[in-house]
Amino acid sequence: MCGRRLDVADRKFWSSRASSTLLGVALLLTSMLVEAGPAPAQVQTFEVLQPRQFEILRSYAQAFVDAKERAGFALDASEAPGAWFHVRYQGRAVMAVENTSAGLVISMPVGVDLLAPDVLQLRDEFRLWLEYGER
């Protein structure tokens, strides 16, 4: 009878331990799934710019692209003045700048810091000019 009680006690112990382990694994997997989800794009919004101000911003982007053209940077721009432009790196858009009615939107895709880290410097220069520069 003593052996039988030990078996029941052992089963309860191992059953409890297995439940705890499964719960821990489930929580770990759940947290990994949340962590592994796609990260949001980097988006910053500023005041709407007048067409002349937007052209100044675009000229900064053009100077950046001209300096880095051999590395694979290029600039696509709207024909309409003051609308939008995209900075591309090896054919991929790494920065989009749009002057919308809601505001100036600067967006960069996830992973741009690994793909084209130089464009982060351009974004920071834009931000400084937009926040502190004369307009």
ChimeraX attribute file (.defattr): number of C-alpha atoms within 10 A of each C-alpha:
attribute: neighborCount
match mode: 1-to-1
recipient: residues
	/A:1	6
	/A:2	6
	/A:3	8
	/A:4	9
	/A:5	10
	/A:6	11
	/A:7	12
	/A:8	11
	/A:9	12
	/A:10	12
	/A:11	12
	/A:12	12
	/A:13	12
	/A:14	12
	/A:15	12
	/A:16	12
	/A:17	12
	/A:18	12
	/A:19	12
	/A:20	12
	/A:21	12
	/A:22	12
	/A:23	12
	/A:24	12
	/A:25	12
	/A:26	12
	/A:27	12
	/A:28	11
	/A:29	12
	/A:30	12
	/A:31	11
	/A:32	11
	/A:33	10
	/A:34	9
	/A:35	10
	/A:36	9
	/A:37	8
	/A:38	8
	/A:39	10
	/A:40	10
	/A:41	12
	/A:42	13
	/A:43	13
	/A:44	14
	/A:45	16
	/A:46	14
	/A:47	14
	/A:48	17
	/A:49	20
	/A:50	12
	/A:51	14
	/A:52	12
	/A:53	15
	/A:54	22
	/A:55	16
	/A:56	13
	/A:57	19
	/A:58	22
	/A:59	12
	/A:60	15
	/A:61	24
	/A:62	20
	/A:63	12
	/A:64	19
	/A:65	21
	/A:66	14
	/A:67	11
	/A:68	14
	/A:69	15
	/A:70	9
	/A:71	12
	/A:72	13
	/A:73	22
	/A:74	21
	/A:75	20
	/A:76	13
	/A:77	16
	/A:78	11
	/A:79	9
	/A:80	8
	/A:81	15
	/A:82	22
	/A:83	17
	/A:84	21
	/A:85	23
	/A:86	22
	/A:87	23
	/A:88	19
	/A:89	21
	/A:90	13
	/A:91	11
	/A:92	15
	/A:93	18
	/A:94	23
	/A:95	25
	/A:96	18
	/A:97	24
	/A:98	21
	/A:99	22
	/A:100	15
	/A:101	9
	/A:102	10
	/A:103	14
	/A:104	20
	/A:105	17
	/A:106	21
	/A:107	19
	/A:108	22
	/A:109	17
	/A:110	14
	/A:111	14
	/A:112	18
	/A:113	13
	/A:114	8
	/A:115	14
	/A:116	18
	/A:117	12
	/A:118	13
	/A:119	22
	/A:120	15
	/A:121	11
	/A:122	16
	/A:123	18
	/A:124	11
	/A:125	15
	/A:126	18
	/A:127	16
	/A:128	11
	/A:129	13
	/A:130	17
	/A:131	12
	/A:132	9
	/A:133	9
	/A:134	7
	/A:135	12
